[in-house]
C-alpha cells in the first residue's frame, strides 16, 4: 500500500526550503531572521505570561517557522495553476484585496491553510497578486505586455507533473513530495536575466515599476519572505545597527497593550544587477526584507472602527517620521478599546473559548451569560490571531519599496468577480472563517458545561 505524505508536511517542507533559498539569494535576509529571533527571545524572557500563553495555545512552536511570502503573476493561466500548486500544500485562497485603491495595478488573495491543526503546524502564507493589464492606459504598451506574458511558462514540466499526480492520488509519496518541493521552488527563484530588452523594460517601468517587475522576468520571484516578531518596534529600532535600511514608518495600527490585526515594516528593496536581452546591463529593484507583528482578528464592527480611525490618522501623518507617525496613531486610536475584555464585550474582535479545569470539574452549570462564566473562571476567552492581510498596508509596503507614487489612474477598480474567474474558484471570506472558529469553540465550551449552545 502506498503511503502518502500529508498536505501539511509538504507545506512545512516547502516553506523551509524556500526560506533556505531566499537566504542564499538575499544575504541580509539571514541577518533579519537572526534579529527577529533575538528580539522574540528577549520579549518572551521579559514577559513569561506571554510565553506561557503562546505555549498553551500551540503558538510558540509555530513562531520560529512562521513565514509569509509575496509574489505577483501576469495572467489568469498563471494564477489558476498557482491555485493548484498551493492546494498540494493544503493552502486555499482567502480574501480578496483590491490594491488599485492604493495606486497599485493588481488585485490579490492570500493562499494559506485554514484549519487549527494546519495553522499550528505551519501557517505559511503567500500573498499573491494578479497584474491588471486592463488598467494600463496605453493600448500599445498593454498589448506588448500581454504578448511577453503569453510566451513564458513559470512552471517546470516536473512541477506540473507532480501537481497532476497529487490531484489524482489525493497527495504525494515521500519521494514525490521531495521532487515537488524541488520543482515548485523553481517558480519562485530569482533570475538575473530579464526576458526583454532594456527599452521595453524602461517603457513598462515608466508606466509602473510593479508592471515591469511582473512582465520582464522568467517568473514571479519571491519578493519577500516575512518572519513574525513579537515586538516590531524593537526590530525597527535595531535594523540600522544590523546593517539594514528600514522603511520610514511601520504600517498598520499603533503599538497597543492588546495588538490588533497586523503591523508591518521592512528593509528597503535591493538594487540588483540585471542582464537584458541584447546583452545590455541594468538594475532592477524588487526584493526586500519584511517583518510583521500579528494581533487579534477584528469583526466587521471592529474593522469598520479600525478603517475609520486609520483614515483619520492618514490625514494627519503624511511626511512624518516613524516616531511622530506612531505618536499621532496612538492619539487617534485612543478611541479603540485596548483591553481584551472590552474588545470582547463590544463585539470588536474574535475570541476562541475553552473550558477551564475548574469548569470541567464543576459538573452541570445553570445557563448564564458568557461573561459571567468567564468571571467565574469556568471558561477562558483568548484572542484569535489574525492570519490575513490589510490592503492599505500591503500597498504601502509595495510603494515604499518600489519607490512608486500612488496613481489615481488605477483607483476604484475592484473586480472580485473577474479575479475569481481568473483564479478558477471563489475566494474564502476571512471574516466567515473567524466567526465559525469563534462560534464552534464557544459551542464546545458551553456543551462541556451542560449549557445549550448560544443561538
HELIX and SHEET records of a PDB file:
HELIX    1   1 UNK A    7  UNK A   25  1                                  19    
HELIX    2   2 UNK A   27  UNK A   46  1                                  20    
HELIX    3   3 UNK A   48  UNK A   56  1                                   9    
HELIX    4   4 UNK A   60  UNK A   63  1                                   4    
HELIX    5   5 UNK A   76  UNK A   87  1                                  12    
HELIX    6   6 UNK A   99  UNK A  102  5                                   4    
HELIX    7   7 UNK A  116  UNK A  121  1                                   6    
HELIX    8   8 UNK A  133  UNK A  135  5                                   3    
HELIX    9   9 UNK A  139  UNK A  150  1                                  12    
HELIX   10  10 UNK A  157  UNK A  169  1                                  13    
HELIX   11  11 UNK A  174  UNK A  185  1                                  12    
HELIX   12  12 UNK A  186  UNK A  188  5                                   3    
HELIX   13  13 UNK A  198  UNK A  207  1                                  10    
HELIX   14  14 UNK A  209  UNK A  215  1                                   7    
HELIX   15  15 UNK A  232  UNK A  239  1                                   8    
HELIX   16  16 UNK A  240  UNK A  242  5                                   3    
HELIX   17  17 UNK A  300  UNK A  317  1                                  18    
HELIX   18  18 UNK A  322  UNK A  332  1                                  11    
HELIX   19  19 UNK A  333  UNK A  335  5                                   3    
HELIX   20  20 UNK A  340  UNK A  345  1                                   6    
HELIX   21  21 UNK A  357  UNK A  361  1                                   5    
HELIX   22  22 UNK A  370  UNK A  375  1                                   6    
HELIX   23  23 UNK A  391  UNK A  402  1                                  12    
HELIX   24  24 UNK A  408  UNK A  410  5                                   3    
HELIX   25  25 UNK A  416  UNK A  423  1                                   8    
HELIX   26  26 UNK A  430  UNK A  448  1                                  19    
SHEET    1   A 8 UNK A  92  UNK A  98  0                                        
SHEET    2   A 8 UNK A 106  UNK A 112 -1                                        
SHEET    3   A 8 UNK A 125  UNK A 131 -1                                        
SHEET    4   A 8 UNK A  67  UNK A  73  1                                        
SHEET    5   A 8 UNK A 224  UNK A 228 -1                                        
SHEET    6   A 8 UNK A 289  UNK A 294  1                                        
SHEET    7   A 8 UNK A 262  UNK A 267 -1                                        
SHEET    8   A 8 UNK A 251  UNK A 252 -1                                        
SHEET    1   B 3 UNK A 193  UNK A 197  0                                        
SHEET    2   B 3 UNK A 271  UNK A 277  1                                        
SHEET    3   B 3 UNK A 280  UNK A 285 -1                                        
SHEET    1   C 2 UNK A 351  UNK A 355  0                                        
SHEET    2   C 2 UNK A 379  UNK A 383 -1                                        
END                                                                             
